[in-house]
Amino acid sequence: MPESIAQLRSAFRGELIQATDDAYDTARKLYNAMIDKRPKLIAGCVDVADVMAAVRYGRENGMLTAIRGGGHNGGGLGICDGGLVIDLSRMKGVRVDPAARTARVAPGCVWGDVDHATHPFGLAVPSGFISTTGVAGLTLGGGIGYLTRRYGLTIDNLLAVDMILADGRFVTANTNENADLFWAVRGGGGNFGVVTSFEFRLHPVSTVQFGPTFWPLEQAAEVLRSYRKFMLTAPEEVNGFFAFLVIPPAPMFPEHLHRKTVCGIVWCGTGTVAETEKATIPLRSIGTPLLDAISPAPFPVVQSTFDSLYPPGLQWYWRADNFTELSDAAIAKHVEHGSKLPTMFSTMHLYPVNGAAQRVGKNETAYSFREALFAEVIVGVDPYPANSQTITDWCKGYYDALHPYSAGGAYVNFMMEEGQERVQACFRDNYGRLAAIKKKYDPTNFFRVNQNIHPAT
Ligand SMILES: Cc1cc2nc3c(=O)[nH]c(=O)nc-3n(C[C@H](O)[C@H](O)[C@H](O)COP(=O)(O)OP(=O)(O)OC[C@H]3O[C@@H](n4cnc5c(N)ncnc54)[C@H](O)[C@@H]3O)c2cc1C
């Protein structure tokens, strides 16, 4: 007999939220306000026992079940319509072991929680470019950020996970235990179970050299041509993502540049001031920059620099691809579309994913595109729902123009719900192995609110 909500309640310490509850509309809100879903039940778990109870309830009642970490997913894959949401946001906590240089992280943490806990020890986990993103979703998809070239993707620094599987079992996965599952969660997303704890390797990162160089749009092609070459040989201590952006009207920027559409590179160097200067000056001297402002900054400050520019509740439309090279023709398309950002928040970023991330083989983890040089993400962003079509059309047009020059698939965490063909294109020849592991650990595809890997038949 299906379990009743009263039975679930008796086994549950957290909060169970239904449509009739006052907390419902807040609890179902996503970071991307373009997505509006109405689950039947939100199970706000506070511990692993709650997660076990929620998985059992979802399974026994045959409910579509989503897992929510930080709620940042572009496609809104942290919740679902009409089903159950296993909401982990109350499960916080980071334990740093400075001697072993590891950290245990609970699944409701966002990256700001981790940076806060590790920084006093002069240590950091390679994560992303913003501190409000969930640790869980970002890690399970791969994790691209300021430290990728130096220390690899986030999954390259993942040592172990604890998980609750679809049948309710608790397992640990690492390179010795359930190694197939550990392989799959390093890039395969939330397909295999609910991760209830992450163990990461930490690196000595404290103060970094951070800031942008901005150029006028007329110099964008020249900058991009130099950038593609520069990133092939730049020391791994140097990271710099390329962007088309509108300079925000913030006090940190000179007033005459406010609201100007430009191209730029946002630098983050983990070497000394002198090393970073020496390595980056050749590119920063290209053309005539409008602003060149690199200075030392604590790593958590760097990680949270974009938080206030991108608060929760904006409309977001995403498209992405991987690139192994940037041809002159692709650069021309970038300049054409990147120059026409439709709103102040919209942007295009090219993240370098070479260096340490390329020293892991494409079949060593589920994340497949190890030969890519750049992960591209195009995002139409705006506060006003009335502009959602405009940002969507621009984003799709930009993506369509660049996709023919791409390596064929994207970083899954930069995708919306784009269909099975696109999911397979992300995993390429890792997809078959992922499908076999999915069959072993989740044969009924209970966890399918994600970039879904179908169980092998
Ligand atoms: C503003 C912004 C900036 C971003 N910047 C970066 C960046 O710099 N680098 C980068 O790599 N990515 C970045 N991303 C993409 C980000 O990695 C994905 O959106 C990711 O899915 C967010 O994770 P979350 O936990 O917040 O998401 P959620 O919406 O909560 O979940 C996303 C997916 O993860 C799965 N999931 C969540 N928690 C668990 C769990 N505990 N166990 C199993 N599955 C789980 C769910 O199945 C769901 O499908 C950014 C996104 C945004 C919106």
The ligand as a Gaussian input file, in Angstrom:
#p B3LYP/6-31G(d) Opt

LIG

0 1
 C       24.423000      32.342000     -12.007000
 C       24.980000      30.982000     -12.296000
 C       26.339000      30.824000     -12.373000
 C       26.885000      29.575000     -12.634000
 N       28.230000      29.462000     -12.695000
 C       28.786000      28.256000     -12.886000
 C       30.194000      28.099000     -12.865000
 O       30.921000      29.047000     -12.655000
 N       30.719000      26.868000     -13.073000
 C       29.939000      25.776000     -13.272000
 O       30.476000      24.682000     -13.431000
 N       28.590000      25.899000     -13.310000
 C       27.995000      27.102000     -13.115000
 N       26.644000      27.235000     -13.161000
 C       25.841000      26.079000     -13.529000
 C       25.581000      25.213000     -12.323000
 O       26.668000      24.336000     -12.166000
 C       24.305000      24.401000     -12.534000
 O       23.233000      25.272000     -12.681000
 C       24.046000      23.432000     -11.378000
 O       23.047000      22.541000     -11.774000
 C       23.622000      24.144000     -10.134000
 O       23.594000      23.284000      -9.041000
 P       22.500000      23.491000      -7.891000
 O       22.759000      22.481000      -6.839000
 O       22.465000      24.923000      -7.498000
 O       21.188000      23.194000      -8.735000
 P       19.788000      22.495000      -8.482000
 O       18.864000      23.234000      -9.383000
 O       19.442000      22.397000      -7.055000
 O       20.051000      21.034000      -9.033000
 C       20.518000      20.834000     -10.321000
 C       20.602000      19.365000     -10.683000
 O       21.514000      18.735000      -9.800000
 C       20.977000      17.567000      -9.249000
 N       21.246000      17.546000      -7.817000
 C       21.247000      18.602000      -6.970000
 N       21.594000      18.198000      -5.748000
 C       21.834000      16.869000      -5.828000
 C       22.244000      15.886000      -4.902000
 N       22.530000      16.177000      -3.633000
 N       22.353000      14.599000      -5.306000
 C       22.107000      14.287000      -6.597000
 N       21.720000      15.169000      -7.510000
 C       21.596000      16.452000      -7.137000
 C       19.518000      17.561000      -9.515000
 O       19.164000      16.290000     -10.027000
 C       19.306000      18.593000     -10.594000
 O       19.110000      17.927000     -11.791000
 C       26.052000      28.458000     -12.853000
 C       24.677000      28.615000     -12.772000
 C       24.141000      29.869000     -12.491000
 C       22.662000      30.032000     -12.428000

